[in-house]
Amino acid sequence: MEENGNAIEVGRVLRSSTADFTVGTQQLIADQDALTPRLGALIKTVGAQGNVFGLICNVTIEDDAFVRQLVAAGVNNPVMIEDQRQRRQVPVVIEVLTVGYGDGNAVCHRLPPQPPRTLDMTYVCNNAELRLFSERHDWLRIVLATPAVAVDQILVAALRTAAAARPSLYEQEQYLVGAGRELARLLALDLPRLDGILRQLR
């Protein structure tokens, strides 16, 4: 992801709570350089109350009546299929785990005082924002405490994304080492879980 340039839009908030929120978007972005939505990606809502940061933890592509008709009719026309993908009647639903809030250089790794509002726009955080947010490891505690399905895989994906935002291989490696140490402290009483996470980070 580029440091500057146009921000990558994810979609608009469908529903929200202080702990999580759901975003709707019309389509997936399949370009590998801007793959959106991506599991574990850090995104932000932009609203009157400031930014709310969250990690993408699940993406659901729901069907609609027209998709059912195309499948039932056995349509193989690539033009029709791609047109349906681009002009969906039902949005792609993205579930997001809230991990912080703030503006500019002031980022808090805790739940916001209020959830995002419906129809607030969401964007993928750029590398500079990702480095700033993940500079401290306080957000790891929020993720580890969530009851979301496959939370450890979400955490691994988020840490890999945060490491990739560092400019050099040395900085990426040092970031993951630091995160591993913090995880060892937080999961000192759950060694099997710690081992599973660290194995996926290697």
Accessible surface in RSA format (square Angstrom, percent):
REM  Atomic radii and reference values for relative SASA: ProtOr
REM  Chains: A
REM  Algorithm: Lee & Richards
REM  Probe-radius: 1.40
REM  Slices: 20
REM RES _ NUM      All-atoms   Total-Side   Main-Chain    Non-polar    All polar
REM                ABS   REL    ABS   REL    ABS   REL    ABS   REL    ABS   REL
RES MET A   1    85.91  44.5  33.03  21.9  52.89 125.9  36.19  30.8  49.72  65.9
RES GLU A   2   138.07  79.3 130.62  98.8   7.45  17.7  51.38  99.4  86.69  70.8
RES GLU A   3    68.79  39.5  63.09  47.7   5.71  13.6  48.13  93.1  20.66  16.9
RES ASN A   4   128.56  88.7 110.42 106.7  18.14  43.7  38.25  92.1  90.31  87.3
RES GLY A   5    71.15  87.7   0.00   N/A  71.15  87.7  40.42 110.9  30.73  68.8
RES ASN A   6   150.91 104.1 123.17 119.0  27.74  66.8  33.11  79.7 117.80 113.9
RES ALA A   7    66.08  60.8  36.60  56.5  29.48  67.1  45.98  64.8  20.10  53.2
RES ILE A   8    38.76  22.1  32.91  24.5   5.86  14.1  37.51  27.0   1.26   3.4
RES GLU A   9    98.24  56.4  87.26  66.0  10.98  26.1  23.14  44.8  75.10  61.3
RES VAL A  10     4.62   3.0   0.08   0.1   4.54  10.9   0.88   0.8   3.74  10.1
RES GLY A  11     9.95  12.3   0.00   N/A   9.95  12.3   9.95  27.3   0.00   0.0
RES ARG A  12   111.98  47.0 110.89  56.5   1.09   2.6  31.76  43.4  80.22  48.6
RES VAL A  13     0.40   0.3   0.00   0.0   0.40   1.0   0.00   0.0   0.40   1.1
RES LEU A  14    69.83  38.9  50.56  36.2  19.26  48.4  52.97  37.2  16.86  45.4
RES ARG A  15   145.87  61.2 144.60  73.7   1.28   3.0  63.28  86.5  82.60  50.1
RES SER A  16    39.86  33.7   6.20   8.3  33.66  77.6   3.93   8.4  35.93  50.3
RES SER A  17    47.95  40.5  43.37  57.9   4.58  10.5  43.68  93.0   4.28   6.0
RES THR A  18    55.16  39.2  53.35  54.1   1.81   4.3  27.47  36.9  27.69  41.9
RES ALA A  19    43.17  39.7  42.96  66.3   0.20   0.5  42.96  60.5   0.20   0.5
RES ASP A  20    72.26  50.6  72.26  71.9   0.00   0.0  13.58  32.0  58.69  58.5
RES PHE A  21     3.12   1.6   0.00   0.0   3.12   8.1   2.02   1.2   1.10   3.2
RES THR A  22    11.77   8.4  11.77  11.9   0.00   0.0   0.00   0.0  11.77  17.8
RES VAL A  23     0.00   0.0   0.00   0.0   0.00   0.0   0.00   0.0   0.00   0.0
RES GLY A  24     9.51  11.7   0.00   N/A   9.51  11.7   2.90   7.9   6.61  14.8
RES THR A  25    22.64  16.1  16.01  16.2   6.63  15.8   7.46  10.0  15.18  22.9
RES GLN A  26    96.26  53.8  87.61  64.0   8.65  20.6  28.68  61.0  67.58  51.3
RES GLN A  27    66.80  37.4  61.91  45.2   4.89  11.6  14.58  31.0  52.22  39.6
RES LEU A  28    78.90  43.9  64.11  45.9  14.78  37.2  64.11  45.0  14.78  39.8
RES ILE A  29    61.62  35.1  57.36  42.7   4.26  10.3  61.08  44.0   0.54   1.5
RES ALA A  30    86.88  79.9  64.70  99.8  22.18  50.5  66.82  94.1  20.06  53.1
RES ASP A  31    86.48  60.6  71.53  71.2  14.95  35.3  32.09  75.5  54.39  54.2
RES GLN A  32   124.04  69.4 114.81  83.9   9.23  22.0  58.69 124.9  65.35  49.6
RES ASP A  33   118.66  83.1 102.66 102.2  16.00  37.8  32.07  75.5  86.59  86.4
RES ALA A  34    24.73  22.7  20.09  31.0   4.65  10.6  24.73  34.8   0.00   0.0
RES LEU A  35    60.97  34.0  53.73  38.4   7.24  18.2  53.73  37.7   7.24  19.5
RES THR A  36     7.17   5.1   5.03   5.1   2.13   5.1   4.36   5.9   2.81   4.2
RES PRO A  37    17.37  12.7   1.60   1.5  15.77  57.3   1.67   1.4  15.70  97.6
RES ARG A  38    88.77  37.3  85.15  43.4   3.62   8.6  30.05  41.1  58.71  35.6
RES LEU A  39    80.34  44.7  71.40  51.1   8.93  22.5  71.40  50.1   8.93  24.0
RES GLY A  40     0.98   1.2   0.00   N/A   0.98   1.2   0.00   0.0   0.98   2.2
RES ALA A  41     8.43   7.7   8.41  13.0   0.02   0.0   8.43  11.9   0.00   0.0
RES LEU A  42     5.00   2.8   2.07   1.5   2.93   7.4   2.07   1.5   2.93   7.9
RES ILE A  43     0.00   0.0   0.00   0.0   0.00   0.0   0.00   0.0   0.00   0.0
RES LYS A  44    32.51  15.9  32.51  19.9   0.00   0.0   5.24   4.7  27.28  29.1
RES THR A  45     1.17   0.8   1.17   1.2   0.00   0.0   0.00   0.0   1.17   1.8
RES VAL A  46    68.21  44.9  58.64  53.1   9.56  23.0  58.64  51.0   9.56  25.9
RES GLY A  47    22.89  28.2   0.00   N/A  22.89  28.2  10.75  29.5  12.14  27.2
RES ALA A  48    82.64  76.0  36.72  56.7  45.92 104.4  50.84  71.6  31.80  84.2
RES GLN A  49   132.80  74.3  95.78  70.0  37.02  88.1  30.26  64.4 102.54  77.8
RES GLY A  50    15.29  18.9   0.00   N/A  15.29  18.9  10.90  29.9   4.39   9.8
RES ASN A  51    21.68  15.0  20.07  19.4   1.61   3.9   0.00   0.0  21.68  21.0
RES VAL A  52    10.22   6.7  10.22   9.2   0.00   0.0  10.22   8.9   0.00   0.0
RES PHE A  53    11.21   5.6  11.21   6.9   0.00   0.0  11.21   6.8   0.00   0.0
RES GLY A  54     0.00   0.0   0.00   N/A   0.00   0.0   0.00   0.0   0.00   0.0
RES LEU A  55     5.02   2.8   5.02   3.6   0.00   0.0   5.02   3.5   0.00   0.0
RES ILE A  56     0.24   0.1   0.24   0.2   0.00   0.0   0.24   0.2   0.00   0.0
RES CYS A  57    21.50  16.3  12.52  14.0   8.98  21.1   0.50   1.3  21.00  22.6
RES ASN A  58    64.76  44.7  62.73  60.6   2.04   4.9  12.04  29.0  52.73  51.0
RES VAL A  59    50.42  33.2  24.53  22.2  25.89  62.4  24.53  21.3  25.89  70.2
RES THR A  60    48.29  34.3  45.17  45.8   3.12   7.4  38.24  51.4  10.05  15.2
RES ILE A  61   100.33  57.1  71.31  53.1  29.03  70.0  71.31  51.3  29.03  78.8
RES GLU A  62    77.55  44.5  71.40  54.0   6.16  14.7  23.85  46.1  53.70  43.8
RES ASP A  63    67.13  47.0  53.04  52.8  14.10  33.3  23.66  55.7  43.48  43.4
RES ASP A  64    12.61   8.8   4.91   4.9   7.70  18.2  12.57  29.6   0.05   0.0
RES ALA A  65    72.10  66.3  60.81  93.8  11.29  25.7  64.42  90.7   7.68  20.4
RES PHE A  66    84.39  42.2  81.75  50.6   2.64   6.9  82.50  50.0   1.89   5.4
RES VAL A  67    36.35  23.9  36.35  32.9   0.00   0.0  36.35  31.6   0.00   0.0
RES ARG A  68   154.59  64.9 147.80  75.3   6.79  16.2  48.84  66.8 105.74  64.1
RES GLN A  69   111.89  62.6 105.20  76.9   6.69  15.9  40.60  86.4  71.30  54.1
RES LEU A  70    19.80  11.0  18.36  13.1   1.43   3.6  18.97  13.3   0.83   2.2
RES VAL A  71   114.42  75.3  95.98  86.9  18.44  44.4 102.44  89.0  11.98  32.5
RES ALA A  72    92.76  85.3  50.48  77.9  42.28  96.2  61.91  87.2  30.85  81.7
RES ALA A  73    76.87  70.7  37.52  57.9  39.35  89.5  49.84  70.2  27.03  71.6
RES GLY A  74    48.49  59.8   0.00   N/A  48.49  59.8  34.79  95.5  13.69  30.7
RES VAL A  75    40.81  26.9  23.10  20.9  17.71  42.7  28.45  24.7  12.36  33.5
RES ASN A  76   131.02  90.3 109.92 106.2  21.10  50.8  34.20  82.3  96.81  93.6
RES ASN A  77    68.86  47.5  60.00  58.0   8.86  21.3  17.81  42.9  51.06  49.4
RES PRO A  78   100.09  72.9  93.58  85.3   6.51  23.7  96.58  79.7   3.51  21.8
RES VAL A  79   114.46  75.3 108.96  98.6   5.50  13.2 113.20  98.4   1.26   3.4
RES MET A  80    79.23  41.0  74.80  49.5   4.43  10.5  56.27  47.8  22.96  30.4
RES ILE A  81    57.39  32.7  56.42  42.0   0.97   2.3  57.08  41.1   0.31   0.8
RES GLU A  82    77.26  44.4  77.21  58.4   0.05   0.1  46.25  89.5  31.01  25.3
RES ASP A  83    65.97  46.2  60.14  59.9   5.83  13.8  19.55  46.0  46.42  46.3
RES GLN A  84    13.28   7.4  12.23   8.9   1.05   2.5   9.77  20.8   3.51   2.7
RES ARG A  85   143.27  60.2 139.51  71.1   3.77   9.0  43.23  59.1 100.04  60.6
RES GLN A  86    70.59  39.5  66.21  48.4   4.38  10.4  29.73  63.3  40.86  31.0
RES ARG A  87   154.47  64.9 152.47  77.7   2.00   4.8  39.88  54.5 114.59  69.4
RES ARG A  88    34.00  14.3  17.72   9.0  16.28  38.8   5.98   8.2  28.02  17.0
RES GLN A  89   134.21  75.0 101.69  74.3  32.52  77.4  32.78  69.8 101.43  76.9
RES VAL A  90    40.20  26.5  39.73  36.0   0.47   1.1  40.20  34.9   0.00   0.0
RES PRO A  91    53.56  39.0  50.60  46.1   2.96  10.8  52.89  43.7   0.67   4.2
RES VAL A  92     1.17   0.8   1.17   1.1   0.00   0.0   1.17   1.0   0.00   0.0
RES VAL A  93    15.59  10.3  15.59  14.1   0.00   0.0  15.59  13.5   0.00   0.0
RES ILE A  94     0.00   0.0   0.00   0.0   0.00   0.0   0.00   0.0   0.00   0.0
RES GLU A  95    67.66  38.8  67.66  51.2   0.00   0.0  15.26  29.5  52.40  42.8
RES VAL A  96     0.93   0.6   0.00   0.0   0.93   2.2   0.00   0.0   0.93   2.5
RES LEU A  97    14.45   8.0  14.11  10.1   0.34   0.8  14.45  10.1   0.00   0.0
RES THR A  98     0.20   0.1   0.20   0.2   0.00   0.0   0.00   0.0   0.20   0.3
RES VAL A  99     0.00   0.0   0.00   0.0   0.00   0.0   0.00   0.0   0.00   0.0
RES GLY A 100     0.00   0.0   0.00   N/A   0.00   0.0   0.00   0.0   0.00   0.0
RES TYR A 101    46.59  21.8  46.59  26.5   0.00   0.0  31.00  23.3  15.60  19.2
RES GLY A 102    13.51  16.7   0.00   N/A  13.51  16.7  12.98  35.6   0.53   1.2
RES ASP A 103    80.36  56.3  72.38  72.0   7.98  18.9  35.26  83.0  45.10  45.0
RES GLY A 104    62.79  77.4   0.00   N/A  62.79  77.4  43.67 119.9  19.11  42.8
RES ASN A 105   136.76  94.3 112.11 108.3  24.65  59.4  30.35  73.1 106.41 102.8
RES ALA A 106    69.40  63.8  59.72  92.2   9.68  22.0  67.87  95.6   1.54   4.1
RES VAL A 107    19.60  12.9   6.68   6.0  12.92  31.1   6.68   5.8  12.92  35.0
RES CYS A 108    32.54  24.6  29.86  33.3   2.68   6.3   2.68   6.8  29.86  32.2
RES HIS A 109    18.65  10.2   2.62   1.8  16.02  41.0   2.88   3.0  15.76  18.3
RES ARG A 110   139.60  58.6 138.60  70.7   1.00   2.4  53.06  72.5  86.55  52.5
RES LEU A 111    79.62  44.3  65.14  46.6  14.48  36.4  65.14  45.7  14.48  39.0
RES PRO A 112     7.93   5.8   2.26   2.1   5.67  20.6   2.26   1.9   5.67  35.2
RES PRO A 113   109.95  80.1  74.48  67.9  35.47 128.9  87.85  72.5  22.10 137.3
RES GLN A 114   105.19  58.8  99.87  73.0   5.32  12.7  27.99  59.6  77.20  58.5
RES PRO A 115    46.98  34.2  40.66  37.1   6.32  23.0  40.66  33.6   6.32  39.3
RES PRO A 116     8.75   6.4   0.19   0.2   8.56  31.1   5.67   4.7   3.07  19.1
RES ARG A 117   125.13  52.5 119.60  61.0   5.53  13.2  58.93  80.5  66.19  40.1
RES THR A 118    86.23  61.3  72.97  74.0  13.27  31.6  43.04  57.8  43.19  65.3
RES LEU A 119   119.31  66.4 114.34  81.8   4.97  12.5 115.01  80.8   4.30  11.6
RES ASP A 120    14.95  10.5  11.62  11.6   3.33   7.9   3.26   7.7  11.69  11.7
RES MET A 121    31.39  16.3  29.44  19.5   1.95   4.6  29.39  25.0   1.99   2.6
RES THR A 122     0.00   0.0   0.00   0.0   0.00   0.0   0.00   0.0   0.00   0.0
RES TYR A 123    49.85  23.3  49.85  28.4   0.00   0.0  18.63  14.0  31.23  38.5
RES VAL A 124    17.94  11.8  12.77  11.6   5.16  12.4  12.77  11.1   5.16  14.0
RES CYS A 125     1.12   0.9   0.16   0.2   0.96   2.3   0.16   0.4   0.96   1.0
RES ASN A 126    45.28  31.2  45.09  43.6   0.19   0.5  11.39  27.4  33.89  32.8
RES ASN A 127    25.56  17.6  25.56  24.7   0.00   0.0   0.00   0.0  25.56  24.7
RES ALA A 128    46.25  42.5  39.88  61.5   6.37  14.5  40.96  57.7   5.29  14.0
RES GLU A 129    45.58  26.2  42.23  32.0   3.34   8.0  25.29  48.9  20.29  16.6
RES LEU A 130     9.87   5.5   9.87   7.1   0.00   0.0   9.87   6.9   0.00   0.0
RES ARG A 131    71.09  29.8  68.88  35.1   2.21   5.3  22.90  31.3  48.18  29.2
RES LEU A 132    59.97  33.4  49.80  35.6  10.17  25.6  54.05  38.0   5.92  15.9
RES PHE A 133     3.87   1.9   3.79   2.3   0.08   0.2   3.79   2.3   0.08   0.2
RES SER A 134     0.96   0.8   0.96   1.3   0.00   0.0   0.96   2.0   0.00   0.0
RES GLU A 135   122.01  70.0 101.62  76.9  20.39  48.5  33.61  65.0  88.39  72.2
RES ARG A 136   119.56  50.2 114.68  58.5   4.88  11.6  64.46  88.1  55.10  33.4
RES HIS A 137    37.95  20.7  33.03  23.0   4.91  12.6  23.13  23.8  14.81  17.2
RES ASP A 138    74.39  52.1  64.35  64.0  10.04  23.7  21.74  51.2  52.64  52.5
RES TRP A 139     4.84   1.9   4.84   2.3   0.00   0.0   4.84   2.6   0.00   0.0
RES LEU A 140     0.00   0.0   0.00   0.0   0.00   0.0   0.00   0.0   0.00   0.0
RES ARG A 141   136.11  57.1 134.99  68.8   1.11   2.7  58.03  79.3  78.08  47.3
RES ILE A 142    35.52  20.2  28.38  21.1   7.14  17.2  33.32  24.0   2.20   6.0
RES VAL A 143     0.04   0.0   0.04   0.0   0.00   0.0   0.04   0.0   0.00   0.0
RES LEU A 144    20.52  11.4  11.20   8.0   9.32  23.4  11.66   8.2   8.86  23.9
RES ALA A 145    82.30  75.7  47.81  73.8  34.49  78.5  58.78  82.8  23.53  62.3
RES THR A 146    20.58  14.6   9.11   9.2  11.47  27.3   7.03   9.4  13.55  20.5
RES PRO A 147   134.24  97.8  99.66  90.8  34.58 125.7 112.80  93.1  21.44 133.2
RES ALA A 148    33.98  31.2  15.53  24.0  18.45  42.0  27.46  38.7   6.52  17.3
RES VAL A 149   137.59  90.5 122.20 110.6  15.38  37.1 128.46 111.6   9.13  24.8
RES ALA A 150    54.49  50.1  35.14  54.2  19.35  44.0  45.42  64.0   9.08  24.0
RES VAL A 151    18.30  12.0  17.11  15.5   1.19   2.9  17.11  14.9   1.19   3.2
RES ASP A 152    29.37  20.6  28.64  28.5   0.72   1.7   7.66  18.0  21.71  21.6
RES GLN A 153    85.30  47.7  81.76  59.8   3.54   8.4  35.39  75.3  49.91  37.9
RES ILE A 154     2.27   1.3   2.27   1.7   0.00   0.0   2.27   1.6   0.00   0.0
RES LEU A 155     0.23   0.1   0.23   0.2   0.00   0.0   0.23   0.2   0.00   0.0
RES VAL A 156    11.10   7.3  11.10  10.0   0.00   0.0  11.10   9.6   0.00   0.0
RES ALA A 157    23.48  21.6  16.40  25.3   7.08  16.1  22.10  31.1   1.38   3.7
RES ALA A 158     3.49   3.2   1.12   1.7   2.37   5.4   1.37   1.9   2.12   5.6
RES LEU A 159     0.00   0.0   0.00   0.0   0.00   0.0   0.00   0.0   0.00   0.0
RES ARG A 160   103.85  43.6  97.56  49.7   6.29  15.0  44.20  60.4  59.65  36.2
RES THR A 161    31.89  22.7  26.12  26.5   5.78  13.8  22.41  30.1   9.49  14.3
RES ALA A 162     1.22   1.1   1.22   1.9   0.00   0.0   1.22   1.7   0.00   0.0
RES ALA A 163     4.73   4.4   4.73   7.3   0.00   0.0   4.73   6.7   0.00   0.0
RES ALA A 164    68.82  63.3  49.08  75.7  19.74  44.9  50.98  71.8  17.84  47.3
RES ALA A 165     4.33   4.0   0.25   0.4   4.08   9.3   1.52   2.1   2.81   7.4
RES ARG A 166    25.92  10.9  23.37  11.9   2.56   6.1   5.70   7.8  20.22  12.3
RES PRO A 167   104.24  76.0  61.55  56.1  42.69 155.2  73.00  60.3  31.24 194.1
RES SER A 168    45.06  38.1  39.45  52.6   5.61  12.9  41.54  88.5   3.52   4.9
RES LEU A 169   148.19  82.5 140.30 100.4   7.89  19.8 140.50  98.7   7.69  20.7
RES TYR A 170   153.35  71.6 146.27  83.2   7.07  18.4 114.54  86.1  38.81  47.8
RES GLU A 171    72.68  41.7  69.06  52.3   3.62   8.6  27.08  52.4  45.60  37.2
RES GLN A 172    44.29  24.8  44.29  32.4   0.00   0.0   6.52  13.9  37.77  28.6
RES GLU A 173   110.09  63.2 105.51  79.8   4.58  10.9  32.40  62.7  77.68  63.4
RES GLN A 174    82.84  46.3  75.44  55.1   7.41  17.6  19.84  42.2  63.00  47.8
RES TYR A 175    18.87   8.8  11.02   6.3   7.85  20.4  18.45  13.9   0.43   0.5
RES LEU A 176    41.81  23.3  37.47  26.8   4.34  10.9  37.81  26.6   4.00  10.8
RES VAL A 177    57.93  38.1  49.99  45.3   7.94  19.1  56.58  49.2   1.35   3.7
RES GLY A 178    22.62  27.9   0.00   N/A  22.62  27.9  19.55  53.6   3.08   6.9
RES ALA A 179     0.00   0.0   0.00   0.0   0.00   0.0   0.00   0.0   0.00   0.0
RES GLY A 180    11.03  13.6   0.00   N/A  11.03  13.6   9.79  26.9   1.24   2.8
RES ARG A 181   172.09  72.3 161.31  82.2  10.78  25.7  61.27  83.7 110.83  67.2
RES GLU A 182    36.19  20.8  33.47  25.3   2.73   6.5   5.85  11.3  30.34  24.8
RES LEU A 183     0.00   0.0   0.00   0.0   0.00   0.0   0.00   0.0   0.00   0.0
RES ALA A 184    41.52  38.2  36.20  55.9   5.32  12.1  36.49  51.4   5.03  13.3
RES ARG A 185   145.21  61.0 123.97  63.2  21.23  50.6  72.39  98.9  72.82  44.1
RES LEU A 186    40.13  22.3   9.24   6.6  30.89  77.6  12.88   9.0  27.25  73.3
RES LEU A 187    13.40   7.5  12.11   8.7   1.29   3.2  13.40   9.4   0.00   0.0
RES ALA A 188    55.97  51.5  41.59  64.2  14.37  32.7  43.49  61.2  12.47  33.0
RES LEU A 189   184.88 103.0 148.58 106.3  36.31  91.3 153.58 107.9  31.30  84.2
RES ASP A 190    57.02  39.9  54.56  54.3   2.46   5.8  18.87  44.4  38.14  38.0
RES LEU A 191   112.04  62.4 108.37  77.5   3.68   9.2 108.61  76.3   3.43   9.2
RES PRO A 192   110.32  80.4  92.46  84.3  17.86  64.9 100.72  83.2   9.60  59.7
RES ARG A 193    62.91  26.4  51.83  26.4  11.08  26.4  29.54  40.4  33.37  20.2
RES LEU A 194    16.70   9.3  16.70  11.9   0.00   0.0  16.70  11.7   0.00   0.0
RES ASP A 195    60.18  42.2  57.53  57.3   2.65   6.3  19.94  46.9  40.23  40.1
RES GLY A 196    28.35  35.0   0.00   N/A  28.35  35.0  27.44  75.3   0.91   2.0
RES ILE A 197     0.62   0.4   0.34   0.3   0.29   0.7   0.34   0.2   0.29   0.8
RES LEU A 198    48.32  26.9  47.14  33.7   1.18   3.0  47.19  33.1   1.13   3.0
RES ARG A 199   150.19  63.1 135.52  69.1  14.67  34.9  39.00  53.3 111.19  67.4
RES GLN A 200    69.00  38.6  54.38  39.7  14.62  34.8  37.77  80.4  31.23  23.7
RES LEU A 201    15.38   8.6   8.69   6.2   6.70  16.8   8.72   6.1   6.66  17.9
RES ARG A 202   192.93  81.0 135.20  68.9  57.73 137.4  99.78 136.4  93.15  56.5
END  Absolute sums over single chains surface
CHAIN  1 A    11332.1       9376.8       1955.2       6299.2       5032.9
END  Absolute sums over all chains
TOTAL         11332.1       9376.8       1955.2       6299.2       5032.9
